[in-house]
Amino acid sequence: MKEFLDACRHAIGAQYVLTAADETAAYLTDWRRRFTGSAFAVVKPACTEEVAAIVCLCHQFNVPIVPQGGNTGLVLGSIPDASNTAIVLSLTRLNRIRVIDTVNNTMTVESGCILQNIQQAAADAGRLFPLSLASEGSCTIGGNLSSNAGGTAVLRYGNARELCLGLEVVTPQGELWNGLRGLRKDNTGYDLRDLYIGAEGTLGIITAAVLKLSPPPKAQRTALAALRSSDDALRLLTLAQMRCSSALTGFELMSAFCLTLVGRHFPQMQLSFKEQHAQYVLLELSDSESEAHANTLLEELIGDALQQDIVQDAIVASSLAQSAALWDIREHIPLAQAAEGKNIKHDVSLPISVIGDFIRSTDALLQQAFPGVRMVIFGHLGDGNLHYNVAHPEQQTDAAFIAQQTAVNRVVHDSVHSFGGSISAEHGIGALKHEEILRYKSTVEMQLMRTIKQALDPQNIMNPGKLLT
């Protein structure tokens, strides 16, 4: 591959073609440190034209490409396999915010921009970019779009797909499609944008995007409600939607064990409830009228929920600091899980109305098959997305538990399918689940996806082994 690497060095500069083991190591291990792949180079272009030049060379030399942003994914979507035949194409140098249009309420950004920087740039311009994830300080917008990321504000603003109006994409042949049109309506043919969003880098490389902005809310109010069951959480959701309508921007479910783990590993985050409750809901209102109106909405909602015996107790944040502290508890659940030991993660979505039945049924199935497992259940209840994670029994070693991962996955995913759900809500398929989807997607659906892949990437150089087999 000397000729190929020399051509890459000529195209973007030798210092941005990394081949030494100490230079490439950070790009080859996944976020949870479960798998380390192998690539014969990590290539770091600085602009769209350089991306196109590298992809042209990969097309010419038939070199597989693994696109990578912040490498925060959880399904091995941005990690090469162990064959040492691919390059990692790091897009972190494509990090410019090209333009902000406050009249059109759009922002054009390059794919390597860190999500938190995009949020801040929007805020500095007096606008809101609402996509918010636990990894927002590290993840990049290209990865967010390639996996159709969700996060905590989907209930009000939608997934990454709904927040993107246009894309710039380098095709597997190294050609450039400029679809950076900030239009809400464009009915002139197939929606190419939606082909690439959620495709996990298997059809082309997103190099820039036009994002949709919103006016910032006049006020935000947060409360943590304690409940008897997930059924009561659904009753609270219905009440909140009826009373608050679009002002309801966040509705996060957290089981008692989630908060137990946070308190155990981050004792400074202990809650002040007098007793433990089975479930908790963190809800947030974003009001476009005034602080007084937001206060009234939240106080009346919590008051009604207490009166109707839906909510057993509640903490209402009286300041931004208290609100941030409540959200910190939610965001520390994954960290507390990791501190407790290895766990088997499931990112699933379900019809909202069946979530209570799903939790009861699947909990029972798992306890029957794997006695003593501990359920770490949290997620975006308002849009039907659960992080339904399984922790090892207290007396079992991590290694012994992880050895059962395939069997645990089967119980959970079969249950999800039986309730009409999806085995991946917002994390994607990557390499971790590409065999799993064969069990749950129809032959027709798989063939349609393979037809698209073959048409756009006949050489199969774009992130091979991911999403599709």
N, C-alpha and C positions, 0 to 999 in steps of 0.2 A: 504493500500500500504506500510505498514511498512516493510514487508519482502523484497519487491522490493527495497525500498530506502536503507535499510541496506546492501543489496547486492551491490548496486551502490557505497555506501560509502566504502565498502571493496575493490571494484575493482579499484577506482581512488583516494580515500582519502576523508574523511568526509568534509574537508574544501571546496571541489569542488562540493559538492552536496548542492545547495542552496534551502532553503524552506521558510525562513522568508520573509515577505512581503517587507521589506525595501531592502533586497538583490536581490529579483527577479524583482522588479518594472521596472528597466531599460530595461529588456528583453521582456517586455510584451506590450509595446506601439509602434506603428509604427512611422516611420520617420517624417511623417507630423502631428502626434498627432491627427489623426482622429479616431483611434480605439485602445482600450486596451483589450487584451484577458486575459486568466487565465490559469495558469499551476501549477501543484502541486509541481513541482521542476524545477530548472534550473541546468543542469549537464554539467560540464566543463572538459572533458578529455584532456590529454596533448599529446597524440600520437595516431597513427593508431590503435595500439593494444588495447588501452583503449577505443577508439571509438567502436571497434569490440566487446569488452566485454560488453559495455553498450547496444549495439544493440542486442546482444544475450539475455540479460536480458529482454529487451523490447519484443523481440520475444517470450520468455518463458512466460512472465506475460501478454502478449497482451496489451502492453502500447504504445499508439501512440507517434510518435517522430516528433517534429518540428525542423528541422535543422536551425541553424542561424549563420551567419557570422558577418558582420558589422551592420546588421539591417538598411541598407540604402534604401531598396526597397520601391517602391511606390504602390504596388498592394497587400499588406498584405500577401506576400508569406512566410515571416519568423516569423509571429505572430500567436500564438495559438488562437483558438476560445474561447468562453466564458464557455465552458463545464467543464473546470478544470479536464480533463481526460488525458491530454498529458504532456510530459516533453518537455522543450526547450533544445535542444542539442547544446550548444554554442561551436563553433570550434575555437575560438580566441586564444586558447593556442597552437594550431597546427600552429606555426608561424615561423618555420625554413626554411631557404633556404638551401636545401640539397647539391646541387652541381650546378656549372656553367661550361659548356663545350663550350669554345669559338671557338673550331675547328668545332664542330657539330652545333654551334649556338643554344644551348638549355640551359634551366635553369630548374632544378627540385625543386619545392617549395611545401610547405604544404598549405592546403586550407585556413588556418586562416591568411596567410600573407596579410598584407595591401597592396593594389595595389601600392601606392606611394613608399613603401619600396622596392617592386619588381623593379619598374622603376629605383630607385636609385642604387640598387645592380647591375642591368644590366649596367647602366652608369659607375659605378665604375670599371666594367670589360671591358669597352670600347665597349659596345653593347647597343642596343636600344630595349626596350620592349614597343611597340607603343600604347597599350591600354590606353586610357586616358578618364576619366570621371570627372564630377564636384565633385563627392563624393570620388575621389581617395585617399584622406587623411584618409578616414574612412572605405570604402568598402573593402571586402576581395576577394581574387581570387576565392575561392570556390563559393561564391555568384555570382561573375562575370560569372563563367562558368555555374553555375546552371541556370542562366537566359540568357545565351548567350549574354552578354552585348555588346554594340556597341561603342558609344562614337564618338569622333571627328575625328578619323583617319581611319574609316572604308573604306573610298574611296580608300585609298592606301593599307592598310594592312588587311582589313577584320574584321569581328566580332571576339568575343572571340573564337568561334569554329575554325576559321581559324588560330588562334594563339596557339592552343593546339595540341600537337602531341600524348600525352598519358595521362592516368589517373590511379590513385589508388582509388578503390571504396570499401566501405563496403556495402554488400548486406543487404536486409531486414532480412535475417536469421543470420546475424552476420559473414558471411564468407567474405574473403578478395580476391578481384580480383586485381592482380598487373599487370596493363597494362602500366607501366611507361617505354615505349619504345620510344626512340627519333628517330623514323623512319619517313621519308617522304613517303615511300612506304611500305605497308604491306597488301598484298592482300590474306589473309589467312582465310577468313570467314566473318561473319557479323561484321560490325563496331560497336563494343560495346561502344566505346568511344562516338560516336555520339548519342547513346541512352541516356546517362546521361547528356550530355551538353544540356542545355535548358529544362531539365526535372523538374526543380524547386524542387529538393529533393524528388520527388514522387516515384522514382525507386531505390534509394540507396543514400549513402552519399559519396561525393567526399572528399577524405582526402589528396590527393596530385596530382600534375600535372606536366607534362613536357611541358614547354612553348617554343615557337619558338622566337628566337632573330634575330635581324637584325643589320648590321653595322650602326652606327650613320651617319646621313647626314653630309656632309662637311659644309653646310650652310642652314639656314632657313630664309625665307623672308615672311613678312606678309603685307597684304594691306586690307583696308576697302573701299569697293566701294559703292557708292550711285546710286540707280536706280529708274526708274519710276514704275516698276511693277515686279511681280514674273515671268512674261513671259520674261522680259529682264534678269532676274537672270538666267533663263534656257539658254538663248542665250549666256550669259557670261560663263556659265558652259561648253557649247559645244566648245566655242572658247578656253577656258583654257585647256580643255582636248586635243584639236587638237594641240595647241601650246606647252603645257608643258608635256603632256603624264603622265608618272608615277611620275613626280616631283610634281604634284598637290596632296597634302596630306590632305588638309582641305578646305571645301567649305560650310560655314554656312550661312543660310538665317536668317535675323532678320527683322521683320516689324518695321515701324516707331513707333508704340505704345510701342513695346518692349524697344526701346531706350528712349522713353519719360518716361517710368516707371523707368528705371535705373537712368536717370538724375534727376527725382523727388526725389527718395529715396537715391541716392548716388551722390549728386551734384558735388563731386570731379571728377566724370567720365564724365562730359559734353564733347561733341564732338565739333570740331571747324568748321564744315560745315556752310556755310553762310546761307543756308536754309534747311528746312526739306524735306526729300524725302520719297517716299512711302515704299521702301524696301532698305535693305542694305545687302551686302554679305561680310563676312570675309573670305578671302582666304589665304591659306598658301602654299608655295612651299618649298619642302625639296630637296636640290640638292646634288647629289653625286659627282659633279665635283669640283666646287670652288665657293667662294663668288662672284667673278666677273661674273661667268656664271649665278648664281642665280639672281643677280641684273639685268643682261641683259634680262633674261627670263621675270622677273616680269615687268620691265619697258616697254618692247615691248608689253607684254600682255595688260597692262593698257593703253598704247598709242593707240593700235589698237582698244580696246573697246571704248575709247573716240572718236576716229575718226569715228567709225561705229555707233556712237550715241547709244550704248548699255549702257554705264556708263555715268552718269551726272557729277560725281565728285569722287575723290578718295583721301585717305590718305595712303601713303606708309610709313611703319615704317622704320626708318633709324638706329635703334639700337635694341638690345634685350629688353631693358627697354620699348621702345615704342611698340614693338611687344607684350610684356607681358601686357601692358596697354590695347591694343585692345582686347586681349583675355579675360582680366578681365571684360570688358564690356559684352562680350558674357556670361561669367560664372555667372555674377551677375543678369542675367534676372530672373532666378527662385527665387532669394532672393528678387528682387524688386517686383515680383508677390506676394510673401508671405506678404511683407510689405504693399501692396495695399489692401489686404484682401483675403478672400477665393476665390478660382477659381476651375473650373472643368477641369481637365487635360485629354488630349488625346495623347497617344503615338502611332502614326499611320505610316504606310508605304504605298507608292503608286508608281506605275510606274512613273519614273521621268518625262516623257513627258506629263503627265496629271496634274501635280501639280498646274499649274496656273489655269486650268479650275476647279479643285477641290476647291481651295481656293475661287474663285469667287462664285461658285455655293453654297458652304456650308455656306459662310458668309451671302449670301442672304437668305438662308433657316433659319438660326438662327435669323437674324434680323426680319424676318417675324413672327417667332414663339415667340421670346423673345426680343421685341424691346429694344434697348439701350445697349445690351450686348457689351462688348469690347473684341476684339480678340487679344490674345497674341500669335503670330505665330512665331516660330523660329525652327531651327533644321538643320539636316545634309542633306542639299539639294543634295549633291553629291551622296548619297546612297538612296535617296527617303524617308528619315525618317523625319517627321514633328512632333514637339510638338505643337499640335493644341489646345491651351488652351483658355478657355472662362472665362472672368472676369465679375463680376456682374455690372449691370447698376449703375451709380454713385449714384442714389437716393435709391437704394435697399439695404436692410440689407444682411449681409452674410448669416444669417439663412434662410431668405426667398429665397435667390438664390440657396443655396445648396439643399433646399427641391425640386428643379426642376432638380436635377442631372440626374435622370433616363431619363427624357424626353429630356434633352440636349444630353445625350449620344446616345439616339436613333437617333436623327437627324444626329449627326456626324458619328456614326458608320454605319448607313444605307447608308450615302453618300460615305463613304470610300469603303464599299462593292460594291456599284454601279460603282465605278471607278476602280474596280479590285484590291483593296488594302487589307491591314491587320489591324485589330484593335489593334494589339500590335506589335511594331517594335523591341523594346529592353527592355521594362520594365517587360515583362512576363504577365501571366494571374493571378496567385496567387488566392486569395479568392475573389478579387474585380471583376474579369471579368469571372469567371468560368461559370456563367450562360449566359453571353453574347455570348460566343463562340458557344453555342448551336444554336444560330440564324444564324450563318454565316458559320459554318463548316457542311459538308455533313454527313448524317447518316453513310455512309461507313467510312469516316475519323474518326469520333468519336468512332465507334466500333473497328477499328484497334488500336486506342490508348488505349481503355479500355481493349482490349485483351492483350496488352503488360503489362499494369499495373497489371492485374489479374495473368499473368504468373509469373511476378517477385515479386509481393507483394500481395499474396493472402489474407493475414490478413488485408491488408489496414492500416498498421501502419506507413507508410512513408508519412508524411505531408498530412494527410487526409483532404479533403475539399479544396485542392488547385489544380488548373489546371483542374482537372476532377471532375465531380459530380457523 
